[in-house]
Amino acid sequence: MRHRSVADLMTPHAVVVQRGTPFKEIAHLLDEYDITAVPVLDEDERPVGVVSEADLLRRQLAKLGATTAEAIMTSPAVVARPEWSVVEAARTMERKKVKRLPVVDDSGRLIGVISRSDLVRLFLRRDRAIQEEVLEEVLTRTLGVSPSAVTVDVADGTVTLTGTVDHKSLVPIAVRLCESVDGVVEVVDRLAYLRDDTSGQERGAQERGASE
C-alpha cells in the first residue's frame, strides 16, 4: 500500500519557455494550452523560474511594457521529484502558494509538471478501486483481518467500516490506514472489537461509542 507518486500523475510533456521568450508569446501559450503557468528553462533544460498568469498580470498592471520570461518569472523555481508522494507534492504547493510544480530528475533537468488538477484526479478514483485497496491491502495484507470479519462500503470516496476485529487497538489503526488510501474523502467507523487490549480486560463484542 502506497500513495501514488508524482511520476504516476505528472504531465511528462510540459509546455515550457526559455529565458528570452517574449511576454506575448507566453500569454498565447497559457491561453492555447489552458494552463496557469509555464516553467522557464536554461540552456541545460533545468528550471530557473516559473511564469504564471499572476506574473503576467502584475507586469501588465505596472505598465512596464513587453518584456521576456527572465524579467517576469518568479525565481528560483519550486520543484518536485518524481519519487515524491502526492501528499508531499500537495504540501509543497500549499506551503509555497503555487498551483504547479516542475518535476526534475537527479540532474535537475525537467521531466514533467504536476498541477493541483492532477492531484484532484485522485479524488475522482472509482469507489470500487478504493474498496479493493482497503480490503486487500489495508485489512487483509497489512492488518491480517479476515475479509469476512469486516464489511467495506464506499460511496463517493466515503469509506464505511462495519464488523468486528479481535482487538480494540486495531480500530484506530484501521481507520488511520484507510484515511491514507488515495481517493478516500472520509472514513466512517462502525467497528466493534472482541478484546480490549488497551486496558488488559477481555470484553464481549460491542460497538465503540455504545460502551465508552
C-alpha positions, 0 to 999 in steps of 0.5 A, a space after each residue: 500500500 502506497 500513495 501514488 507518486 508524482 511520476 504516476 500523475 505528472 504531465 511528462 510533456 510540459 509546455 515550457 519557455 526559455 529565458 528570452 521568450 517574449 511576454 506575448 508569446 507566453 500569454 498565447 501559450 497559457 491561453 492555447 494550452 489552458 494552463 496557469 503557468 509555464 516553467 522557464 528553462 536554461 540552456 541545460 533544460 533545468 528550471 530557473 523560474 516559473 511564469 504564471 498568469 499572476 506574473 503576467 498580470 502584475 507586469 501588465 498592471 505596472 505598465 512596464 511594457 513587453 518584456 521576456 520570461 527572465 524579467 517576469 518569472 518568479 525565481 528560483 523555481 519550486 520543484 518536485 521529484 518524481 519519487 515524491 508522494 502526492 501528499 508531499 507534492 500537495 504540501 509543497 504547493 500549499 506551503 509555497 502558494 503555487 498551483 504547479 510544480 516542475 518535476 526534475 530528475 537527479 540532474 535537475 533537468 525537467 521531466 514533467 509538471 504536476 498541477 493541483 488538477 492532477 492531484 484532484 484526479 485522485 479524488 475522482 478514483 472509482 469507489 470500487 478501486 478504493 474498496 479493493 485497496 482497503 480490503 486487500 491491502 489495508 485489512 487483509 495484507 497489512 492488518 491480517 483481518 479476515 475479509 469476512 470479519 469486516 464489511 467495506 462500503 464506499 460511496 463517493 470516496 466515503 469509506 464505511 467500516 462495519 464488523 468486528 476485529 479481535 482487538 480494540 487497538 486495531 480500530 484506530 489503526 484501521 481507520 488511520 490506514 484507510 484515511 491514507 488510501 488515495 481517493 478516500 474523502 472520509 472514513 466512517 467507523 462502525 467497528 466493534 472489537 472482541 478484546 480490549 487490549 488497551 486496558 488488559 480486560 477481555 470484553 464481549 463484542 460491542 460497538 465503540 461509542 455504545 460502551 465508552 
